[in-house]
Amino acid sequence: MNQRKSEPNIHSPDTVDLIPLGGMGEIGKNLCIWETEDDAIVVDAGLAFPEEEMLGIDIVIPELEYLFSIRDKVSAIIVTHGHEDHIGSLPYVLQQMTVPVYGPGLAIGLARQKLEEFDLSLPAGSKMVKPREHIVTDRFDVGFFRVSHSIADAMGLAIRTPAGLMVHSGDFKFDQTPVNGEITDFYTLSQLGDEGVRCLICDSTNAERPGVTGSERLVGEHLREIFRTAQGRILFTTFASNIPRLQQVIEIAAQYNRKVSVVGRSMRNSLEVSQEMGYVDIPDGIIVDLNQMKNLPDDQTAILVTGSQGEPMSALTLMSQERDRRMNIQPGDTVVIAANPVPGNEKLVYRTVDNLSRLGAHVVYGSDSGVHVSGHASREEIKLMLNLTQPDNVIPVHGEYRHMKAFEELAKSMDYSNDSIFLLENGQRLRFDASSARRAGSVDAGQVLVDGLGVGDVGNVVLRDRERLSEHGIVMVVLCIDGDTGNIVAGPEIITRGFVYVRESEELLNFAQNKVKEAVSPALRRGVTQRGQLKDVIRDSLHSYLYESLQRRPMILPIIMDVSS
C-alpha cells in the first residue's frame, strides 16, 4: 500500500475533519470518522463481502490502523442501522478499543448478537436511541432522525460540530407507505435545512436510477399473488435483516393457512432478535419446526431460508445442490428470491437459480418479478433530500464510483458548483472550518481480508497464489541429494495436483524429470549447494518447458532433502 502523507491533525479549535475509512467508491465497509483536536466520533463500522477473485476470503473490513492511532480521543461509535455493511466490523474495532456504541434499537440488538459470537459484549455506556434523541460528547452533538430503508429502525444523523451542522442521510429512500409505518421524518429534515447545513453526506447507491424507488408494500402485493396461486411448498429467501419483508411473508402465510419454518442461522437469529425487541409480530402457532412441517400437506407450508446471495454454505444453495440433509427441492416447489445480487455475487445467484430449475422448482427472481424493491433512494428522492436540507456542500457515499459520479451530475443539475461537491476516496481528509471546506491530505486506508480466524494475514501475494493454484494447479519436485558428495541419490520425483492426470501425461512428466536432472546436475558440479539457488534452478527449468508444452503456469514447489552417506 502506498504511504500517503497527511497534514497535521487539527490545528484550530473550530476545525473538524471528516475521514472516511470505507464506503467511498464501493458498496460496503462503511466507516467514517469525525475528528476535532481533542474529540472524535465514528459513524458506522461495516464490512463488505469478498469479490469473486478473493478466493477463500470470508469478509472484508476497513483498514483500522488510523482509527486505533487516535483511540484515546474517540468518544462514541454511532451506527445508523443494523445491516452488515454498517455494523459488521464492530467486533474487530471493539477487540482493540473500548468505546460506547449508540444506535437504533434493532441495530444495537443485532450488534450485541454479533459481538457474542466473538465472546465480546457492548462496552459500558452503550445505548439504544430513539428518533429525535441526542448523544452529546465534548465537541459533538449527534441527533437522530427517522428514515425509511429495507431494515426496520433506520436513522440519519444531524451532527453539530465546531464547524457547523453536518447531516448524514444514512441509507434511505422516501417510502410513503412503509410496511412498518416508519415514515421518513420530513419535518426534522426541513428544520435542519432552515437551521443551515454545512454539508450533506448522502446515499448515492441509486443515483443512476431515474424516478423514485418503489414502496416495500408493492412487494407484499406480488407475494400475496404468489401465495394465492402456488400449489406446492413455497420457499422464500431475502436478506436476513429485511425484517419488514419477512413480516409481510409471515402475515401472508397466515392469511393463506400456511405454517412457516425458518431454516438458516442468520435468518433465525434476525427474527428472534426482532421479535424480542418488538420489531416483528409473529402470530402464535404459525412458526413450526421443519420436522413438524414435513407432516403437513405441501400447500400448507412456507419455508424462510437463507441464501439470497447464493452463499456457498447457505441453506438454499445446499438444497439446490441436493446437499442439505434437512429437505430436498421437489417438482412443484415455488422458490422466491426476493433480493437483487450484490455486485460480485451474480454468478453464485444465477447458478443457484439454474440448479433449482433443474430440480423442477418454479423460481421467482429478478427485477421484473416484483418481489424485490431497493432500500435506496433514486434520483428524484435524492433531489428531494437536497431540497429539504439545502446544504452548502455535498458528499456522495455508499456507492461505487459511477454512482458517486452520477450523484455529482445530479447535484450540478441543481446548481451546486464543482467547489461544493466532494467525491472523496477512502482515507482522504476533508477539513471544515467556519467558512470553508477543503481537502487536507490523507491517512492510510484500505481493506483487510478476513479468512476464518485470520485477520489481515492473507494479502495480495496469498491471493495470487490461490488464483494460480485454482487455475493451473501445483507441481511438486522431490529431490534427494547426498550432503557429502553433492550427488543426486534419488529423484527427481514429480507429483502433481490440479495440473495433469498422471497416467495420461506420463511421457510429459518423464521429460520434465529429465529437464530437472539436466539443470540440477551441472549446477551441483559447479558447486552450487545453497538450497534456495537449487530451487530456483528447478523452477526455471520447468517453467518454460511446461508453458511451451501445455500453455500452463502451475505453481512449482521444489522439495530438496539431504541424505548423508
C-alpha positions as CSV (number, residue, x, y, z in Angstrom):
1,M,0.0,0.0,0.0
2,N,1.3,3.5,-0.8
3,Q,2.0,5.6,2.3
4,R,0.3,8.9,1.9
5,K,1.2,12.0,4.0
6,S,-1.4,13.9,5.8
7,E,-1.4,17.4,7.1
8,P,-1.1,17.7,10.9
9,N,-4.3,16.7,12.6
10,I,-6.3,19.5,13.9
11,H,-4.8,23.0,14.0
12,S,-7.7,25.0,15.3
13,P,-10.4,24.5,17.9
14,D,-13.1,25.5,15.3
15,T,-11.9,22.9,12.7
16,V,-13.4,19.5,12.2
17,D,-12.2,16.8,9.8
18,L,-14.3,14.1,8.0
19,I,-12.1,11.0,7.3
20,P,-13.9,8.0,5.6
21,L,-12.1,4.7,6.0
22,G,-14.6,2.8,3.9
23,G,-17.7,3.3,1.8
24,M,-16.3,5.6,-0.8
25,G,-16.3,4.2,-4.4
26,E,-17.6,0.8,-3.1
27,I,-20.7,-0.8,-1.7
28,G,-19.9,-1.9,1.8
29,K,-17.4,-1.5,4.8
30,N,-18.9,1.9,5.7
31,L,-16.9,3.7,8.3
32,C,-16.4,7.5,8.8
33,I,-14.5,9.4,11.4
34,W,-15.4,12.9,12.5
35,E,-12.4,14.4,14.3
36,T,-11.5,17.6,16.2
37,E,-8.3,18.4,18.0
38,D,-9.5,16.7,21.2
39,D,-12.5,14.6,20.3
40,A,-13.6,12.1,17.6
41,I,-16.7,10.0,16.8
42,V,-17.1,7.1,14.4
43,V,-20.2,6.7,12.2
44,D,-20.9,3.1,11.3
45,A,-18.4,0.2,11.3
46,G,-19.3,-2.1,8.4
47,L,-17.9,-4.9,6.3
48,A,-18.0,-5.8,2.7
49,F,-18.4,-9.2,1.0
50,P,-15.4,-10.6,-1.0
51,E,-15.2,-10.2,-4.7
52,E,-15.1,-13.3,-6.8
53,E,-11.3,-13.3,-7.2
54,M,-10.8,-13.2,-3.4
55,L,-10.6,-16.9,-3.2
56,G,-11.3,-18.3,0.3
57,I,-12.0,-14.9,1.9
58,D,-15.0,-14.7,4.2
59,I,-15.4,-10.9,4.6
60,V,-13.5,-7.7,4.0
61,I,-13.2,-4.9,6.7
62,P,-11.7,-1.4,6.6
63,E,-8.1,-0.9,7.5
64,L,-8.4,0.4,11.0
65,E,-4.8,1.5,11.9
66,Y,-5.6,5.2,11.8
67,L,-8.7,4.7,14.0
68,F,-6.6,2.8,16.5
69,S,-3.9,5.5,16.4
70,I,-6.5,8.1,17.8
71,R,-8.4,5.7,20.0
72,D,-7.7,7.8,23.1
73,K,-9.9,10.6,21.9
74,V,-12.7,8.5,20.3
75,S,-15.7,9.1,22.5
76,A,-18.5,7.3,20.6
77,I,-19.4,4.9,17.8
78,I,-22.7,5.7,16.1
79,V,-24.5,3.2,13.9
80,T,-27.3,4.2,11.6
81,H,-28.9,0.8,11.2
82,G,-28.4,-2.9,11.5
83,H,-27.1,-4.0,8.1
84,E,-23.8,-5.9,8.0
85,D,-22.2,-3.2,5.8
86,H,-22.8,-0.8,8.8
87,I,-22.2,-3.0,11.9
88,G,-20.2,-6.0,10.6
89,S,-16.7,-4.8,11.6
90,L,-17.7,-3.7,15.1
91,P,-16.2,-6.9,16.7
92,Y,-12.8,-6.1,15.0
93,V,-13.0,-2.5,16.3
94,L,-14.0,-3.4,19.8
95,Q,-11.3,-6.0,20.2
96,Q,-8.8,-3.2,20.1
97,M,-10.6,-0.3,21.8
98,T,-13.4,0.2,24.3
99,V,-15.9,2.9,23.2
100,P,-19.6,3.1,23.8
101,V,-21.9,2.2,20.8
102,Y,-25.1,4.2,20.2
103,G,-27.7,3.5,17.6
104,P,-31.3,2.5,16.9
105,G,-32.7,-0.4,19.0
106,L,-32.7,-3.1,16.3
107,A,-29.1,-2.2,15.2
108,I,-27.9,-2.4,18.8
109,G,-29.7,-5.7,19.3
110,L,-28.1,-7.2,16.1
111,A,-24.7,-5.8,17.1
112,R,-25.0,-7.3,20.6
113,Q,-25.7,-10.7,19.0
114,K,-22.8,-10.4,16.6
115,L,-20.4,-9.4,19.4
116,E,-21.5,-12.5,21.4
117,E,-20.1,-14.7,18.5
118,F,-16.7,-13.2,19.3
119,D,-17.1,-13.5,23.1
120,L,-17.5,-9.8,23.3
121,S,-20.1,-7.5,24.8
122,L,-21.2,-4.0,24.1
123,P,-19.0,-1.6,26.1
124,A,-20.3,0.2,29.2
125,G,-22.3,3.3,28.3
126,S,-23.7,1.9,25.0
127,K,-27.3,2.9,24.5
128,M,-30.3,2.4,22.2
129,V,-31.5,5.8,20.9
130,K,-34.8,6.8,19.5
131,P,-35.6,9.4,16.8
132,R,-35.0,13.0,17.8
133,E,-32.8,11.9,20.7
134,H,-29.3,13.3,21.0
135,I,-25.9,12.0,22.0
136,V,-23.5,14.7,23.3
137,T,-19.7,14.3,23.5
138,D,-17.1,17.0,24.3
139,R,-17.2,18.5,20.8
140,F,-20.2,16.8,19.0
141,D,-23.9,16.8,19.4
142,V,-25.5,14.0,17.4
143,G,-29.2,14.0,16.7
144,F,-31.1,11.1,15.2
145,F,-34.0,11.3,12.7
146,R,-36.1,8.5,11.2
147,V,-35.6,7.4,7.6
148,S,-37.1,4.5,5.5
149,H,-34.9,1.7,4.4
150,S,-35.0,-2.1,3.9
151,I,-34.5,-2.7,7.6
152,A,-36.6,-1.5,10.5
153,D,-35.3,1.3,12.7
154,A,-33.0,3.0,10.2
155,M,-31.9,6.6,11.0
156,G,-30.0,9.5,9.7
157,L,-27.8,11.8,11.7
158,A,-27.6,15.5,12.4
159,I,-24.1,16.1,13.7
160,R,-23.4,19.5,15.2
161,T,-19.7,20.2,15.2
162,P,-17.4,23.2,15.9
163,A,-17.6,24.0,12.2
164,G,-21.3,23.8,11.8
165,L,-24.2,21.3,11.2
166,M,-23.4,18.2,9.2
167,V,-26.2,15.9,8.0
168,H,-25.6,12.2,7.3
169,S,-28.6,10.7,5.4
170,G,-27.9,7.1,6.3
171,D,-29.2,4.6,3.8
172,F,-32.6,5.9,2.9
173,K,-35.5,6.1,0.5
174,F,-38.7,8.1,0.7
175,D,-41.2,5.3,1.1
176,Q,-44.6,6.9,1.6
177,T,-46.3,3.6,2.6
178,P,-43.7,1.6,4.6
179,V,-44.8,-1.7,5.9
180,N,-43.8,-0.9,9.5
181,G,-45.2,2.7,9.4
182,E,-41.7,4.2,9.8
183,I,-42.0,7.2,7.5
184,T,-39.0,9.5,7.0
185,D,-39.0,12.5,9.3
186,F,-39.6,15.2,6.7
187,Y,-40.3,17.8,9.4
188,T,-36.9,17.3,11.0
189,L,-35.1,17.4,7.7
190,S,-36.8,20.7,6.7
191,Q,-35.9,22.1,10.2
192,L,-32.3,21.2,9.6
193,G,-32.4,22.9,6.2
194,D,-33.8,26.1,7.9
195,E,-31.0,25.9,10.6
196,G,-28.3,25.8,7.9
197,V,-26.5,22.6,6.8
198,R,-22.8,22.9,6.1
199,C,-22.6,19.5,4.4
200,L,-24.9,16.6,3.4
201,I,-23.3,13.2,3.3
202,C,-25.8,11.4,1.1
203,D,-26.5,7.8,0.0
204,S,-25.7,7.6,-3.7
205,T,-26.4,3.9,-4.4
206,N,-29.3,4.5,-6.8
207,A,-28.1,7.9,-8.2
208,E,-28.2,6.4,-11.7
209,R,-31.8,5.3,-11.4
210,P,-34.5,7.7,-12.6
211,G,-37.7,8.4,-10.7
212,V,-38.4,7.1,-7.2
213,T,-37.8,3.7,-5.6
214,G,-40.9,1.5,-5.2
215,S,-42.6,1.1,-1.8
216,E,-42.0,-2.1,0.2
217,R,-45.7,-2.5,0.3
218,L,-45.7,-3.3,-3.5
219,V,-43.6,-6.4,-2.8
220,G,-46.4,-7.6,-0.5
221,E,-48.9,-7.4,-3.3
222,H,-46.8,-9.6,-5.6
223,L,-46.1,-12.0,-2.7
224,R,-49.8,-12.3,-2.0
225,E,-50.5,-13.3,-5.6
226,I,-47.7,-16.0,-5.4
227,F,-49.2,-17.4,-2.2
228,R,-52.7,-17.4,-3.7
229,T,-51.7,-19.4,-6.8
230,A,-48.9,-21.7,-5.6
231,Q,-50.0,-25.3,-5.3
232,G,-46.9,-26.8,-3.6
233,R,-44.4,-25.6,-1.0
234,I,-43.2,-22.1,-1.0
235,L,-39.5,-21.4,-0.2
236,F,-38.7,-17.7,0.4
237,T,-35.3,-16.0,0.7
238,T,-34.2,-12.4,1.2
239,F,-31.6,-10.6,3.3
240,A,-32.0,-11.9,6.8
241,S,-32.1,-8.4,8.1
242,N,-35.0,-7.3,5.9
243,I,-37.5,-7.6,8.7
244,P,-40.3,-5.6,7.0
245,R,-40.3,-8.1,4.2
246,L,-40.1,-11.2,6.5
247,Q,-43.1,-9.7,8.4
248,Q,-45.1,-9.5,5.2
249,V,-44.3,-13.1,4.3
250,I,-45.4,-14.3,7.8
251,E,-48.6,-12.3,7.6
252,I,-49.5,-13.5,4.1
253,A,-48.6,-17.1,5.0
254,A,-51.1,-16.9,8.0
255,Q,-53.7,-15.4,5.6
256,Y,-53.4,-18.5,3.3
257,N,-53.2,-21.0,6.2
258,R,-49.6,-21.9,5.7
259,K,-47.3,-22.8,8.5
260,V,-43.8,-21.2,8.4
261,S,-40.5,-22.8,9.2
262,V,-37.2,-20.9,9.4
263,V,-34.0,-22.6,8.0
264,G,-30.6,-20.9,8.4
265,R,-28.9,-19.4,11.4
266,S,-28.8,-15.7,10.3
267,M,-32.5,-15.7,9.4
268,R,-33.4,-17.4,12.6
269,N,-31.3,-15.1,14.7
270,S,-32.6,-12.0,13.0
271,L,-36.2,-13.0,13.6
272,E,-35.5,-13.9,17.2
273,V,-33.9,-10.5,18.0
274,S,-36.6,-8.6,16.1
275,Q,-39.4,-10.4,17.9
276,E,-37.8,-10.0,21.3
277,M,-37.5,-6.2,20.6
278,G,-40.9,-5.8,19.2
279,Y,-39.9,-5.1,15.6
280,V,-41.8,-8.1,14.2
281,D,-45.2,-9.5,15.2
282,I,-45.4,-13.3,14.7
283,P,-48.9,-14.9,15.3
284,D,-49.0,-17.7,17.8
285,G,-48.6,-21.1,16.4
286,I,-47.5,-20.1,12.9
287,I,-43.8,-21.0,13.3
288,V,-43.2,-24.7,13.3
289,D,-40.1,-26.9,13.3
290,L,-39.0,-28.2,9.9
291,N,-39.6,-31.8,11.1
292,Q,-43.2,-30.9,12.0
293,M,-43.7,-29.3,8.6
294,K,-42.8,-32.5,6.9
295,N,-46.1,-33.9,8.2
296,L,-48.1,-31.1,6.6
297,P,-49.6,-31.0,3.1
298,D,-47.3,-29.1,0.7
299,D,-49.9,-26.4,0.1
300,Q,-49.9,-25.6,3.8
301,T,-46.2,-24.9,4.1
302,A,-43.8,-22.0,3.6
303,I,-40.1,-22.0,4.5
304,L,-37.9,-19.0,5.1
305,V,-34.4,-19.9,4.1
306,T,-31.0,-18.2,3.9
307,G,-29.2,-17.9,0.6
308,S,-30.5,-14.8,-1.3
309,Q,-26.9,-14.1,-2.5
310,G,-26.0,-17.7,-3.5
311,E,-23.7,-18.1,-0.5
312,P,-21.9,-21.5,-0.9
313,M,-22.9,-22.8,2.6
314,S,-26.4,-21.2,2.8
315,A,-29.5,-23.3,3.2
316,L,-30.9,-22.6,-0.3
317,T,-27.6,-23.2,-2.1
318,L,-27.2,-26.5,-0.4
319,M,-30.8,-27.5,-1.2
320,S,-30.2,-26.6,-4.9
321,Q,-27.2,-28.9,-4.9
322,E,-29.1,-31.7,-3.1
323,R,-26.6,-31.5,-0.2
324,D,-29.0,-30.4,2.5
325,R,-29.9,-33.2,4.9
326,R,-33.0,-31.4,6.2
327,M,-35.0,-31.2,3.0
328,N,-34.9,-31.6,-0.8
329,I,-36.2,-29.5,-3.6
330,Q,-39.0,-31.2,-5.4
331,P,-41.1,-30.5,-8.6
332,G,-43.9,-28.2,-7.8
333,D,-42.0,-26.1,-5.2
334,T,-42.1,-22.3,-5.7
335,V,-38.8,-20.6,-4.7
336,V,-38.9,-16.8,-4.3
337,I,-35.6,-15.0,-4.3
338,A,-36.6,-11.5,-3.0
339,A,-33.2,-9.8,-3.4
340,N,-31.0,-8.5,-6.2
341,P,-27.5,-9.9,-6.3
342,V,-24.9,-7.7,-4.6
343,P,-22.2,-6.8,-7.2
344,G,-19.9,-9.8,-7.4
345,N,-22.5,-12.3,-6.4
346,E,-24.3,-12.6,-9.7
347,K,-22.8,-15.9,-10.8
348,L,-23.5,-17.5,-7.5
349,V,-27.1,-16.4,-7.5
350,Y,-27.8,-17.5,-11.1
351,R,-26.0,-20.8,-10.6
352,T,-28.5,-21.4,-7.7
353,V,-31.4,-20.4,-9.9
354,D,-30.2,-22.9,-12.6
355,N,-29.8,-25.7,-10.1
356,L,-33.3,-25.1,-8.6
357,S,-34.8,-25.0,-12.0
358,R,-33.2,-28.4,-12.9
359,L,-34.8,-29.9,-9.9
360,G,-38.2,-28.8,-11.1
361,A,-38.8,-25.8,-8.9
362,H,-40.6,-22.7,-10.2
363,V,-38.1,-19.8,-9.4
364,V,-39.3,-16.3,-9.0
365,Y,-36.5,-13.8,-9.1
366,G,-35.1,-10.7,-10.7
367,S,-36.0,-7.0,-11.0
368,D,-39.1,-7.7,-13.2
369,S,-40.7,-10.2,-10.8
370,G,-42.0,-7.6,-8.3
371,V,-40.7,-9.5,-5.3
372,H,-37.9,-7.0,-4.5
373,V,-37.6,-3.2,-4.3
374,S,-34.4,-1.4,-3.4
375,G,-33.9,0.2,0.0
376,H,-32.1,3.2,-1.5
377,A,-33.3,6.5,-2.9
378,S,-33.5,7.0,-6.7
379,R,-32.7,10.3,-8.4
380,E,-35.9,12.2,-7.6
381,E,-35.7,11.3,-3.9
382,I,-32.0,12.4,-3.8
383,K,-33.2,15.7,-5.3
384,L,-35.8,16.0,-2.5
385,M,-33.2,15.3,0.2
386,L,-31.1,18.1,-1.3
387,N,-34.0,20.5,-1.4
388,L,-35.1,19.7,2.2
389,T,-31.7,20.1,3.7
390,Q,-30.3,22.8,1.4
391,P,-26.6,22.0,2.2
392,D,-23.7,24.2,1.4
393,N,-21.6,21.2,0.4
394,V,-22.5,17.6,-0.6
395,I,-20.6,14.3,-0.4
396,P,-21.9,11.2,-2.1
397,V,-21.3,7.9,-0.1
398,H,-22.3,4.3,-0.2
399,G,-21.7,3.8,-3.9
400,E,-19.3,2.7,-6.5
401,Y,-17.5,5.5,-8.3
402,R,-20.1,5.5,-11.1
403,H,-22.8,6.0,-8.6
404,M,-20.9,8.9,-6.9
405,K,-20.3,10.4,-10.3
406,A,-24.0,10.2,-11.2
407,F,-24.7,11.9,-7.9
408,E,-22.3,14.7,-8.8
409,E,-24.0,15.3,-12.1
410,L,-27.4,15.3,-10.4
411,A,-26.1,17.9,-7.9
412,K,-24.7,20.1,-10.7
413,S,-28.2,20.0,-12.3
414,M,-29.5,21.6,-9.1
415,D,-26.9,24.4,-9.4
416,Y,-24.3,23.0,-7.0
417,S,-20.8,24.1,-8.1
418,N,-17.7,22.0,-8.5
419,D,-16.3,23.6,-5.4
420,S,-19.2,22.4,-3.2
421,I,-19.3,18.7,-4.4
422,F,-16.7,16.4,-2.9
423,L,-16.1,12.9,-4.4
424,L,-13.8,11.5,-1.7
425,E,-11.6,8.4,-1.6
426,N,-11.2,6.2,1.4
427,G,-8.6,7.8,3.6
428,Q,-9.0,11.4,2.3
429,R,-9.3,14.0,4.9
430,L,-11.9,16.8,4.3
431,R,-11.4,19.7,6.6
432,F,-14.2,22.1,7.6
433,D,-13.8,25.5,9.3
434,A,-16.2,28.2,9.9
435,S,-16.3,29.3,6.2
436,S,-14.7,26.7,4.0
437,A,-14.3,23.0,3.2
438,R,-11.1,21.7,1.6
439,R,-9.1,18.5,1.2
440,A,-6.3,18.2,3.8
441,G,-4.2,15.3,2.9
442,S,-4.9,11.6,3.6
443,V,-4.4,8.8,6.1
444,D,-3.7,5.2,5.3
445,A,-6.9,3.4,4.3
446,G,-7.5,0.2,2.5
447,Q,-9.0,-3.2,3.2
448,V,-8.3,-6.1,5.5
449,L,-9.2,-9.6,4.4
450,V,-10.7,-12.0,6.9
451,D,-10.2,-15.7,6.3
452,G,-11.6,-17.9,9.0
453,L,-9.9,-16.7,12.2
454,G,-7.1,-14.9,10.4
455,V,-7.5,-11.2,10.1
456,G,-5.2,-9.4,7.7
457,D,-2.8,-12.4,7.3
458,V,-4.0,-13.0,3.7
459,G,-2.7,-10.4,1.3
460,N,-2.2,-9.9,-2.4
461,V,0.6,-12.5,-2.6
462,V,-1.5,-15.2,-1.0
463,L,-4.5,-14.4,-3.2
464,R,-2.3,-14.6,-6.3
465,D,-1.0,-18.0,-5.2
466,R,-4.6,-19.2,-4.6
467,E,-5.6,-17.9,-8.0
468,R,-2.7,-19.6,-9.7
469,L,-3.4,-22.9,-7.8
470,S,-7.1,-22.7,-8.8
471,E,-6.2,-22.1,-12.5
472,H,-3.1,-24.1,-13.1
473,G,-2.6,-26.5,-10.2
474,I,0.7,-27.4,-8.5
475,V,3.8,-29.4,-9.5
476,M,6.0,-30.7,-6.6
477,V,9.5,-31.8,-7.4
478,V,11.1,-34.0,-4.8
479,L,14.9,-34.5,-5.0
480,C,17.4,-36.3,-2.6
481,I,21.0,-35.0,-2.6
482,D,24.0,-36.5,-0.8
483,G,25.1,-33.8,1.5
484,D,28.7,-35.0,1.4
485,T,29.3,-35.6,-2.3
486,G,26.6,-33.3,-3.8
487,N,25.3,-36.1,-6.0
488,I,21.7,-36.8,-6.7
489,V,20.9,-40.0,-5.0
490,A,17.1,-40.2,-5.6
491,G,14.6,-38.5,-7.9
492,P,13.6,-36.2,-9.1
493,E,10.1,-37.4,-8.5
494,I,7.3,-35.2,-9.8
495,I,3.9,-35.1,-8.0
496,T,1.1,-33.0,-9.5
497,R,-2.3,-31.9,-8.2
498,G,-4.8,-30.0,-10.3
499,F,-2.3,-29.9,-13.2
500,V,-2.5,-33.0,-15.3
501,Y,-3.7,-36.6,-14.9
502,V,-0.6,-38.6,-14.3
503,R,-1.5,-41.7,-16.3
504,E,-2.4,-39.8,-19.4
505,S,0.7,-37.5,-19.2
506,E,3.4,-40.0,-18.2
507,E,5.6,-39.0,-21.2
508,L,5.3,-35.3,-20.4
509,L,6.3,-35.9,-16.7
510,N,9.2,-38.1,-17.8
511,F,10.5,-35.3,-19.9
512,A,10.0,-32.9,-17.0
513,Q,12.1,-35.2,-14.8
514,N,14.9,-35.2,-17.3
515,K,14.7,-31.4,-17.6
516,V,15.2,-31.1,-13.9
517,K,18.2,-33.5,-13.9
518,E,19.8,-31.7,-16.8
519,A,19.5,-28.4,-15.0
520,V,20.4,-29.5,-11.4
521,S,23.4,-31.9,-12.2
522,P,25.6,-29.2,-13.8
523,A,24.7,-26.7,-11.0
524,L,25.9,-29.3,-8.4
525,R,29.1,-29.8,-10.4
526,R,29.7,-26.1,-10.4
527,G,29.5,-26.1,-6.6
528,V,26.0,-24.7,-6.2
529,T,24.9,-26.0,-2.8
530,Q,22.6,-23.3,-1.4
531,R,19.1,-24.8,-1.3
532,G,17.4,-21.6,-2.4
533,Q,19.6,-21.4,-5.5
534,L,18.9,-25.0,-6.4
535,K,15.2,-24.5,-6.1
536,D,15.4,-21.5,-8.4
537,V,17.3,-23.8,-10.9
538,I,14.4,-26.3,-10.7
539,R,11.7,-23.7,-11.2
540,D,13.5,-22.1,-14.1
541,S,14.0,-25.4,-15.8
542,L,10.3,-26.4,-15.5
543,H,8.5,-23.1,-16.0
544,S,9.5,-22.6,-19.7
545,Y,9.1,-26.3,-20.5
546,L,5.6,-26.7,-19.1
547,Y,4.4,-23.5,-20.6
548,E,5.8,-24.4,-24.0
549,S,4.2,-27.8,-23.7
550,L,0.8,-27.0,-22.3
551,Q,0.5,-23.2,-22.1
552,R,0.0,-23.5,-18.3
553,R,1.9,-21.9,-15.5
554,P,1.4,-24.2,-12.4
555,M,2.9,-23.4,-9.1
556,I,6.2,-25.3,-8.9
557,L,7.2,-26.4,-5.4
558,P,10.7,-27.9,-5.2
559,I,11.5,-30.1,-2.1
560,I,15.2,-30.9,-1.6
561,M,16.2,-33.4,1.0
562,D,19.7,-34.0,2.3
563,V,20.9,-37.6,2.6
564,S,24.4,-38.1,4.2
565,S,26.4,-41.2,3.3
